């Protein structure tokens, strides 16, 4: 199974200011926006902003890897010895967070 980086997620307590900065100053196009989430077209990957309730809630960033079948991907990574969490579903989107050896969070996601 192959995993490709689809987006970098930045967590922020200043969602509106950060959204406006990346949209208006950097010039990125918003592809999707809803409830403290903005997904930008950043070329080969996407840049996403995710509103955090408090500083350090999730860490400053998370790498998100696309995986068509998150359940199979999570099982494969677990077999490879990767620490993975539970699968979460938001409508049609499935997500599963994991940790690298330094404790950095990453995610596999069916979100395109």
PyMOL commands that set and color helices and strands:
alter all, ss='L'
color gray80, all
select helices_A, chain A and resi 15-25+70-79
alter helices_A, ss='H'
color red, helices_A
select strands_A, chain A and resi 4-12+29-34+37-41+46-51+61-66+83-90+93-99+105-109
alter strands_A, ss='S'
color yellow, strands_A
deselect
rebuild
show_as cartoon
